């Protein structure tokens, strides 16, 4: 089965003059959750789907435990997992101490076997269904939000996507701008944001 793709504009920093370049991106793909993944794995071994799901849950816990110890994890045939760090910016590196360093992300590097597998029997086709964001001005977005908040008290990222016809990256970009401009306020958490209209914000 051919994988559907489309072309998207490549973001370019404002200080660079190069414009108009595009990159290919998969569209229409879905997330395969652990339960479904366990059923697929069951077909390739003698374990039950329940056993596999339990093993994957334990694997996740062990990976986190080892990463917290500063180790790197190698799953043969899959790839490498490693913690990356961040620290406060300073002109003098000597000023950096343990309190200035924090967890940034988990980096994944695919194993050579996985890369080789991905290079075989993979075909692509240009998607006929466009997955691009609607082109809306800031004023047009404000107008949609004003109308939305007449009947609602809070807004999620997914609801904002549907309201404006945005992709997830575009929705996140505008939500960040709206919060910074004092028009919306995140009353949820960083990982589960819920937005409310700021009084006189719009």
N, C-alpha and C positions, 0 to 999 in steps of 0.2 A: 504494500500500500504506500503510495507516494505521500510524502509529508508536505503539507501546504505551507507556503511562505508568502510574504509580501515585502515590499521595500519601504523603509522608513528613513526620514531625515536623520542624519547623524548630528547629535548635539555638538556645537562648536563654541569654545569659550569666546566671550565678547571681545577679548583682546587679539583674536586672530581674524584675519581677513578671509580665510578660506570658507566658502559657503557652498551649499548645494549638494554635498556628498551624501550618499545614501548607503544603508546597510540592509542586508537580508535578515528577516526575523521570522521564526515559526509562528503561525497563527492557528487558532483552533485547537491547540493542544490542551489536554486536561491534566489535572493532578491525580496520580494513582496513589491512593491512601494505603496505609499499612495493611488493613484487612484484605483489600483486593490483591495487594502485592503478595501477601502470604498464600493466597489461593493459587496464584501463578507459580510461586516457588514450589508448592506442594506437588505440582505436576512433574517436577524435575527431581524429586527425591522421595524417600519413604516416610518423611515426617508429616504429621497432620498440619492443617492450616493453623490450628490453635497453638500447636507447639512452635511453629515458625513465628507466629505473631509474638508469643512470649519471648522467644529468643531475640527477636528484633528489638523488643522493649528493653531487654537486659543489655543488648549491645549498645543501645543509645546511652544507657546509664554508665556503662563501663567506659565508653568513648569520652563522655563528659568528665568522668573521674580521672582518667589518664591525662586528658588535656589540661586539667586543673593542676596536674603535677608537672606540667611543662613538657610532657612527652608528645611525640608525634605518632599517629596511628596509621598503620598500613594494612588495608584490607586487600589481600592478594586478588588481582583481577579486577578490582574496583578502583582503588586509588589511595591517596594520602590525605589525612586530616591534620591540620596544625593550627594552633591558636596564633592570632596576630594581635599585636599590642598597639596602643595609641598613647600619646603623652602630650602634655601641654607645650605649646610653641614657646620657644625662648631663644634669644640671641646668644645665650651662653649655656652650652650643654652641661657645664659643670653644676648648674643650678638644679638639674633634674634629679629628683630623689624618688624613692619608692611610692610616695604619696601622689606623685604626679603621673604615674603610669597606670593605665587601666586596660581592661579587656576591650578589644575592638571588634573582632569577628573571628570566624573559623574559616580558614582557607582550605579549599579542596583542590587537589591536583590529580587528574585521572591517571590511572595506571596504563602502561603501554598496551597491555592486552585489551583493555576497554577501548582505547583509541583505535587499535587495529580492527576491532569488531565493528566500531562505528563507521569505518571506512569501507565496509563491505555490504553489499546488498541494500544500500540506502538510496532512494530516489526522491526527487522533489518536484513539485508542481506549483505554479503561481496561483495563489488563491483568487477566486472570482469574487469572494465576499471581502469587502474592504473592512479592515479592522483599525482604521485611523480615527483619531479624535476629531470632533467637530472643531471648526475654527471660530472661536467666540472671543470677542473683545472682553476686557475686564468689566466694562459697563454692562455688557450683555449678561455676563455671569452674575453680576450684582443684581440685575433685574430678576433673573431666575431664582436667586436665593431669597429675595424679598417676597416673591410670590410663594415660594416653598414654605417659609417660616410663618406665613399667615395661618397655616393649618397644622404646623408641626413645631415641636419645641427643640428637637435635636436632629442632627444630620450625621450619617455615617459616610465613610469613604465610598462604599459601594453605591449608596443612594445618590451621592454626588456624581459618580460616574454616569449613572443612568439619567440623572437630571440634565446633565450637560452634554451627554454623548461622548464622554472622554474615555481613553484607555486608562489603566491603573497608573502608569507613570505620569501622564498628564494631569490626572486628578490629584495625585500627591503633590505635584509641583504647584498647582493653583491653591490647594489647601494650605500649604506652607506659606504662600504669599498672603493669603487672606488672614492667616493668624498673625503674621508679621505686621500686616497693615492695620491690625486691631479691629478687623471686621468679624472674625470668628474666634472662638475660644475653645480649646480642647479641655473638656471637663472629664475626659476619660483618662487612660494611661497612654504612655508612648507606644506600646504595642497593641493597644485596643482603643484607639482614639474615638471620641464622640464629641462632635462639635455643636456649639450653641452660638446663637447670634449675640454679638456684643451690642448692648444698648447704644443706639445712635451710631453704630459702626458702619451701617450701609446707608 
